[in-house]
Amino acid sequence: MTRGSRPNIIILQADQMAAHALQLYGGFSATPNLAGIADAGTVFENAYCNYPLCAPSRFSMMTGQLPMAIGAFDNAAELPASLPTLAHYLRGAGYQTCLSGKMHFIGPDQLHGFEERVTTEIYPSDFAWLPDWSSGEQSFAPVRNSIETGGVCAWNMQLAFDEDVTFQATRKIYEYARHPDDPFCLVVSLTHPHHPFLVTPEYWEQFDHNEIPEPSVGRLPDSELDAHSERARRLLGVHETDVTSEQRRNARHAYFAAIRYVDDKIGTVLGALEATGASDSTAVFMVSDHGEMLGERGLWAKDCFFEWAMRIPFLMKLPGDGDRRRVSKNVSLVDLMPTILDLAGVDVNALSEPLAGNSLLADEADLSGRVLAEYSAEAAQSPMVMIRDGDYKFVHAETDSPMLFDLSTDPGELDNLATSEGHTAIVDDLSGQVAEIWDLEELDVAIRLSQRRRSVVGDALALGRHTSWDYEPERDYSDVYVRDASGGEIADRRVRVPAKGYRLPGVD
C-alpha cells in the first residue's frame, strides 16, 4: 500500500518531563529543538497525562482508553495482547510500525502491534513492581537515593539506553528512506529526564548552579498536607526529614540539564528526517508520559494529581504547517491516538470500540476542554480520580477528602475550595460527573483482586526455570553490511540514501 497523501508519523516521547520545567511553557530549561517544532506547529498549553505513572500512562496513550478501563492499575499491570493499539490500527492501514526505546509493556507480548522494536526495554516486563494495598504503608527509597546522589557522571544506564534509542531510531529513518513511498510510524521513546538525576559534565555545565531556581511552592508543613501527599512523602522516604537544600539544588540542576540532553537527542532524530528529505512528509508529535514534582510542595517523582506531576509538553507539527499555533483548551494523551488515526485516514467511528479521546485536528472551539485522570498505585488506599474541566481541577477518592482548585487564580494549588460555600454547585457538579464516569467501589474490588492474582503468578514464576518476558531485539545485518567477498559495492549501493537536494553519483 502506498502513501498517497498520508504522512509519515514520528512520536517523540520523553519520560517524566514536566511542562513547567520548559522555557517553552514558561519554565527554566531552554529546548531549541522543541522550540523549532513549536514555532512551525501547535503547542497545547494545557496538556495532561491520564495517569501519573509510567506504564499505565503509556498503555492509555497507546490504546486511546482510560487506564482503569483496560486494567492498567499500576507499573506491574499487564497490557493484554487482545487490546488494539495505535500500532495495530496503523499497521492495518498499511503503515510500517517501529518502536525505539521505552514503552514499559508488562507481559509476554512486547510488541503490541509494532512490526519491529529496535531496542530492548530499560525496565522489567514482569510483575516486579506490584503494589500491595493489603500490606499498609509501602516505601520506594530509590527515589530519595536519587535525589541525594544527583549530579554529574561520565556514563550510566540511562545514558547508555538513550544513546542506543537515538542511534537505532536514526538508523531506522535512513532505512525507511530507501522506500519513500511506504508510510511509516516510528515511536522514539527516551528515558530522560526520569530520575536518577545524573547528567554528563557537558550538560551540567550549560547551567550556572547558583541560578537553578528553587521550587515555586516550597515544602508544605505537615499540617497543610492532604492525605495522599502525606502518604506520597512516606512512600518516597521524605516524610520525617527532607533532603538538604544542596541535594535539592543538585537534583533540580541535573533534571534541567537532562531536558537539554533530551532536546539534543530529539534534534538528532529530526536531523535524520531533514537529511533524507522526509521532513516535509512527516507529522511530528512530542509528548511526555507524565511530569515530575521536582521538590514542589516537598514532593518528588509523580504519583499525584498536582500540576507538576500531571501537566506535560504536547507539540504537534504537521506537513504544511508554518506558523506557531497555541491551543489553551485542556487536552490529554488519550487524544493522541484519534489525532494520528485521523491523519492516517483511519475512520475512528469504525474502530473495535469508541476511544476515550478526540482528534486534535478539530478547531479549538470544538474541543471539550475536559480531562480525566486516574491513579491506583503506591501511596493510594483506594482508586483516585481527577477531572480538569475548564479552570477547575477536582480530585476525588472514597478514602480521602475531596480537593478543588481554581487554576486560573491558584496555579500553586494551595487553596482547596472543596468546602467553600461559594463553590458548592461546582463540587456537586463534578462529584456527579465522577459518579457517572466511574464506579469506584467496583474498581476498588477489581484492583485488589488483580493485585492478589498477580502476586500468585509472580511468586510462582520466580521459582524453578525462569522464562523472561523481557524483549531482546534480534539484529539482522545481512542487508546492511558486506557478507561475501564480492558484495561490497552491491551492499553499499543498497544502503545508500540520497542527501536532500543532491543526487547520488552514478545514478540517473
C-alpha positions in Angstrom: 0.0 0.0 0.0 1.5 3.4 -1.0 1.3 6.5 1.0 -0.9 8.8 -1.2 -1.5 11.9 0.9 -0.9 10.1 4.3 2.1 11.5 6.2 4.7 9.5 8.0 4.4 9.8 11.7 7.1 10.4 14.3 6.1 10.3 18.0 8.9 11.6 20.3 8.4 10.8 23.9 10.3 11.9 27.0 10.0 10.3 30.4 8.9 12.3 33.4 9.3 15.7 31.7 7.1 18.3 33.3 5.8 21.1 31.1 6.5 23.6 33.9 10.3 22.9 33.5 10.5 24.1 29.9 11.0 27.7 28.7 8.5 26.8 26.0 5.9 26.6 28.8 7.3 29.5 30.9 9.8 27.4 32.8 13.6 27.3 33.2 15.2 24.9 30.7 15.6 26.1 27.1 14.9 23.5 24.4 15.8 24.8 20.9 14.8 21.7 19.0 11.4 21.5 20.7 11.0 25.3 20.1 11.6 24.6 16.4 8.8 22.1 16.4 6.6 24.6 18.2 7.5 27.6 16.0 6.1 25.7 13.0 3.4 23.8 14.6 0.9 23.6 17.5 1.6 24.0 21.2 -1.0 22.5 23.5 -0.6 24.7 26.6 -2.7 22.7 29.0 -1.9 19.1 28.1 -2.1 16.3 30.7 -1.3 12.6 31.2 -4.2 10.4 32.2 -2.3 8.6 34.9 0.8 10.0 36.7 2.9 6.8 36.4 4.9 5.3 33.5 3.2 2.1 32.4 -0.5 3.0 32.9 0.0 6.3 31.2 1.7 4.7 28.2 -0.9 1.9 27.9 -3.6 4.6 27.9 -1.8 6.6 25.2 -1.3 3.5 23.0 -4.9 2.2 23.3 -6.7 5.5 23.5 -8.6 4.3 26.6 -8.6 5.4 30.2 -6.1 3.3 32.2 -8.5 1.6 34.7 -10.9 0.6 31.8 -8.1 -1.6 30.5 -6.8 -2.8 33.8 -3.7 -0.6 33.8 -3.8 -0.2 37.6 0.0 0.3 38.3 3.5 -0.3 37.0 3.1 -4.1 37.2 -0.2 -4.3 35.2 -0.2 -6.4 32.1 -1.4 -4.9 28.8 -3.4 -7.7 27.2 -2.4 -8.8 23.7 -6.0 -8.7 22.6 -6.3 -4.9 23.1 -5.9 -3.0 19.8 -3.2 -0.3 20.0 -2.3 2.6 17.7 0.3 0.4 16.2 -2.3 -2.3 15.3 -4.6 0.2 13.6 -1.8 1.9 11.7 -0.3 -1.4 10.6 -3.7 -2.5 9.4 -3.9 0.8 7.4 -0.6 -0.1 5.6 1.9 1.7 7.8 5.3 0.3 8.8 5.4 0.5 12.6 8.5 0.6 14.7 9.3 1.3 18.4 12.7 2.5 19.5 13.0 2.9 23.3 10.9 2.6 26.3 7.2 1.7 26.4 7.1 -0.2 29.7 5.0 -3.0 28.3 4.2 -5.6 31.0 3.6 -9.2 30.0 4.8 -11.7 27.4 3.5 -9.6 24.4 6.3 -7.0 24.0 5.3 -5.8 20.5 1.6 -4.9 20.7 1.2 -4.2 17.0 4.7 -2.9 16.3 6.3 -4.8 13.5 9.7 -4.1 15.0 11.3 -3.0 18.2 14.9 -1.9 17.6 16.0 -1.7 21.3 15.4 -3.6 24.4 13.3 -2.2 27.3 15.0 -0.4 30.3 12.6 -1.6 33.0 11.3 -5.1 33.9 8.4 -6.5 31.9 7.1 -8.8 34.7 5.2 -8.2 37.9 8.2 -6.9 39.8 6.7 -3.6 40.8 3.4 -4.8 42.2 1.7 -2.6 44.8 0.0 -4.4 47.7 -2.8 -2.3 49.3 -3.3 -5.1 51.9 0.1 -4.6 53.4 -0.4 -1.0 54.5 2.4 1.5 54.0 4.9 0.9 51.2 8.2 2.6 50.6 10.3 3.3 47.5 13.6 4.5 48.9 15.4 4.6 45.5 13.7 7.9 44.7 15.2 9.6 47.8 18.6 8.0 47.0 18.4 9.5 43.5 17.8 12.9 45.0 20.7 12.6 47.5 23.1 11.4 44.8 22.0 13.7 42.0 24.7 15.5 40.0 27.3 14.6 37.4 28.5 11.3 36.0 30.5 10.2 32.9 28.2 7.4 32.0 25.2 5.4 33.4 22.4 3.1 32.5 20.1 5.8 31.3 22.7 7.4 29.0 23.5 4.1 27.5 19.9 3.4 26.8 19.1 6.8 25.3 22.2 6.8 23.1 21.1 3.4 21.7 17.5 4.6 21.3 18.6 7.6 19.3 21.1 5.7 17.2 18.6 3.0 16.3 15.9 5.5 15.6 18.0 7.5 13.2 19.2 4.3 11.6 15.6 3.3 11.0 14.8 6.6 9.4 17.6 6.0 6.9 16.2 2.5 6.2 12.8 3.9 5.7 14.2 6.4 3.2 15.1 3.6 0.9 11.4 3.0 0.3 9.9 6.6 0.4 6.5 5.6 -0.9 5.7 3.4 2.1 4.4 5.4 5.1 5.8 4.7 8.5 5.1 5.3 12.1 8.2 5.5 14.3 8.0 5.9 18.1 11.2 7.3 19.7 10.8 7.0 23.5 13.7 8.2 25.7 14.1 7.6 29.4 15.5 11.0 30.4 14.9 13.2 32.4 13.5 10.5 34.7 15.5 10.0 37.9 18.2 9.2 38.8 19.2 12.8 38.5 22.5 12.4 36.7 24.0 14.1 33.6 27.4 14.4 31.9 29.6 17.4 32.5 28.7 18.7 29.0 25.1 19.3 30.0 25.7 20.1 33.7 28.0 23.0 32.7 25.4 24.6 30.5 23.7 25.9 33.6 25.0 28.2 36.4 24.5 26.2 39.6 23.6 29.3 41.6 20.9 30.2 39.1 19.0 27.0 39.5 15.5 28.1 40.7 14.0 26.8 43.9 10.5 25.2 43.8 7.8 27.7 43.3 5.9 26.2 46.2 8.2 25.1 49.0 7.9 22.1 51.3 4.5 22.4 53.0 4.2 21.8 56.7 2.6 18.5 57.7 -0.5 20.3 59.0 -1.2 21.6 55.5 -0.8 18.3 53.6 -3.7 16.4 52.1 -3.9 12.7 53.0 -2.4 11.5 49.7 0.6 13.9 49.8 1.3 12.6 53.3 1.4 9.0 52.1 3.4 10.0 49.0 6.1 11.6 51.2 6.2 8.5 53.3 6.4 6.3 50.1 9.5 8.3 48.9 11.2 8.5 52.3 11.0 12.3 52.6 8.3 12.4 55.4 10.4 12.6 58.6 13.4 14.6 57.2 13.7 16.4 54.0 16.6 16.2 51.6 19.2 19.0 52.1 18.9 22.3 50.2 22.1 21.4 48.3 20.8 17.9 47.4 17.6 19.5 46.1 19.5 22.0 44.0 21.8 19.3 42.6 18.8 17.2 41.6 17.0 20.1 40.0 20.2 21.2 38.2 20.6 17.7 36.8 16.9 17.5 35.8 17.0 20.7 33.8 20.3 19.6 32.2 18.7 16.3 31.3 16.0 18.1 29.5 18.6 19.8 27.4 20.1 16.3 26.7 16.7 15.1 25.5 16.3 18.1 23.3 19.7 17.3 21.6 18.6 13.7 21.1 15.4 14.9 19.5 17.5 17.2 17.3 19.4 14.2 16.1 16.3 12.4 15.1 14.8 15.4 13.4 18.1 15.9 11.6 17.8 12.5 10.1 14.4 13.3 8.8 15.7 16.5 7.3 18.8 14.8 5.7 16.6 12.2 4.0 14.1 14.8 2.7 11.3 13.2 4.8 10.6 16.3 7.0 8.0 17.7 4.6 6.0 14.5 4.5 6.2 13.6 8.2 3.9 14.6 11.1 5.9 15.1 14.3 4.4 14.7 17.8 6.3 15.3 21.0 4.9 14.3 24.4 5.9 13.0 27.8 4.2 10.2 29.8 3.8 12.4 32.9 5.7 15.1 34.8 7.9 15.3 37.9 7.2 17.2 41.1 10.9 18.1 41.5 10.6 19.2 45.1 7.4 21.2 44.7 5.4 21.1 47.9 8.2 18.8 49.3 7.2 16.0 46.8 9.2 14.2 44.1 8.6 11.9 41.3 4.9 11.8 40.2 2.2 9.6 41.8 -0.2 12.5 42.4 -2.5 14.9 40.6 -0.7 18.2 41.2 0.3 20.2 38.1 4.0 19.4 38.1 3.2 15.7 38.0 0.3 15.9 35.6 1.0 18.6 33.0 3.1 17.6 30.1 4.6 19.1 26.9 2.5 18.2 23.9 3.6 19.5 20.5 2.3 18.8 17.0 3.8 19.7 13.7 2.0 18.6 10.5 3.2 18.7 6.9 2.4 22.1 5.6 2.4 23.8 9.0 4.4 27.0 9.1 3.3 29.2 11.9 3.0 28.6 15.7 -0.4 27.9 17.0 -1.2 27.8 20.7 -4.2 25.9 22.0 -5.3 26.7 25.5 -8.1 24.2 25.9 -7.3 21.2 28.1 -6.2 18.1 26.2 -4.6 14.8 27.3 -2.7 11.8 26.0 -5.8 9.9 25.1 -6.3 12.5 22.3 -3.1 11.5 20.6 -4.4 8.2 19.1 -7.5 9.6 17.5 -5.5 12.5 16.1 -3.0 10.3 14.5 -5.6 7.9 13.1 -7.4 11.0 11.7 -4.2 12.0 9.9 -3.7 8.4 8.6 -7.2 8.3 7.1 -8.5 5.7 9.6 -12.2 6.0 10.4 -12.3 6.3 14.2 -16.0 5.6 14.1 -15.3 2.1 12.6 -12.9 1.0 15.3 -13.5 -2.0 17.5 -14.7 0.3 20.3 -15.0 4.0 21.0 -11.9 5.9 22.1 -11.7 8.0 25.2 -10.2 11.0 23.5 -10.9 13.1 20.4 -8.9 14.2 17.4 -7.0 17.4 18.0 -7.3 18.3 14.3 -10.6 19.8 15.2 -11.0 23.6 15.8 -10.1 24.6 19.3 -13.7 25.7 19.8 -14.9 22.1 19.3 -12.6 20.6 21.9 -14.4 19.7 25.2 -11.7 21.1 27.5 -12.3 18.3 30.0 -9.5 15.9 31.0 -10.0 12.7 33.0 -7.2 11.1 35.0 -6.8 8.2 37.4 -4.4 6.8 40.0 -4.4 3.5 41.9 -0.7 2.5 42.6 1.6 3.1 45.5 0.5 5.6 48.1 -3.1 5.1 47.2 -5.6 3.4 49.5 -8.4 3.3 47.0 -8.9 4.4 43.4 -8.3 8.1 43.0 -9.7 10.2 40.1 -9.3 13.7 38.7 -11.3 15.9 36.4 -9.9 19.0 34.9 -12.8 21.0 33.5 -12.1 24.5 32.3 -10.2 26.3 35.0 -11.2 23.8 37.8 -9.4 20.7 38.9 -11.3 18.2 41.1 -9.7 15.3 42.9 -11.8 12.6 44.5 -11.1 9.3 46.4 -13.5 7.4 48.6 -10.9 7.3 51.4 -9.7 11.0 51.2 -11.3 14.4 51.5 -12.0 15.9 48.1 -9.9 18.7 46.6 -11.0 21.5 44.2 -8.6 24.1 42.8 -9.3 27.1 40.5 -6.1 27.1 38.5 -6.8 30.5 36.9 -6.3 32.2 40.3 -4.4 29.5 42.2 -1.7 27.9 39.9 0.1 26.6 43.0 -2.9 24.6 44.1 -2.7 26.0 47.7 -6.4 26.9 48.2 -8.7 23.9 48.4 -12.2 25.2 47.6 -13.9 21.8 48.1 -15.5 23.0 51.4 -16.0 26.6 50.3 -19.7 27.7 50.4 -19.3 29.6 47.2 -18.3 26.5 45.3 -20.9 24.1 46.4 -22.6 23.9 43.0 -19.3 23.2 41.3 -18.4 20.5 43.7 -21.8 18.9 43.3 -21.5 19.0 39.5 -18.0 17.5 39.4 -19.0 14.9 42.1 -21.9 13.9 39.8 -19.5 13.6 36.9 -17.3 11.3 39.0 -20.2 9.1 39.9 -21.4 9.0 36.2 -17.9 8.1 34.8 -16.5 5.7 37.5 -17.9 3.0 39.7 -15.2 3.5 42.4 -16.5 0.7 44.6 -16.4 -1.8 41.8 -12.9 -0.6 40.8 -11.6 -1.0 44.3 -12.7 -4.6 44.3 -11.1 -5.2 40.8 -7.8 -3.6 41.7 -7.4 -5.6 44.9 -8.3 -8.8 43.1 -5.8 -8.0 40.4 -3.1 -7.4 42.9 -3.7 -10.8 44.6 -3.8 -12.6 41.3 -0.6 -11.1 40.0 1.1 -11.8 43.3 0.4 -15.5 43.0 1.6 -15.6 39.4 4.7 -13.5 40.1 5.7 -15.6 43.1 5.3 -18.8 41.1 7.2 -17.7 38.1 10.1 -16.7 40.4 10.6 -20.4 41.2 12.2 -23.0 39.0 13.3 -22.4 35.5 12.9 -18.7 34.6 11.4 -17.7 31.2 11.9 -14.0 30.8 9.3 -11.7 29.2 12.0 -9.0 28.6 12.4 -8.1 24.9 15.7 -8.6 23.3 15.9 -7.4 19.7 17.3 -9.6 17.0 19.9 -7.8 14.9 19.9 -8.7 11.2 22.9 -7.0 9.5 22.7 -9.2 6.3 21.0 -6.4 4.4 23.3 -3.7 5.8 27.0 -4.8 5.7 29.2 -6.9 3.4 28.6 -10.6 3.9 30.6 -12.1 1.0 33.8 -11.5 -0.9 32.2 -9.9 -4.0 29.3 -8.0 -2.4 30.9 -4.8 -1.1 29.8 -2.4 -3.8 26.3 -4.0 -4.0 25.8 -3.8 -0.3 26.9 -0.2 -0.1 24.7 0.9 -3.0 21.7 -0.9 -1.4 22.1 1.1 1.8 22.9 4.5 0.3 20.2 7.2 0.7 20.4 10.4 -1.4 21.1 13.6 0.6 18.3 16.2 0.4 18.9 18.4 -2.6 21.6 16.2 -4.2 21.6 13.2 -6.5 23.6 10.0 -5.9 26.7 9.9 -8.1 26.3 7.5 -10.9 22.5 7.3 -10.6 20.4 8.7 -13.3 
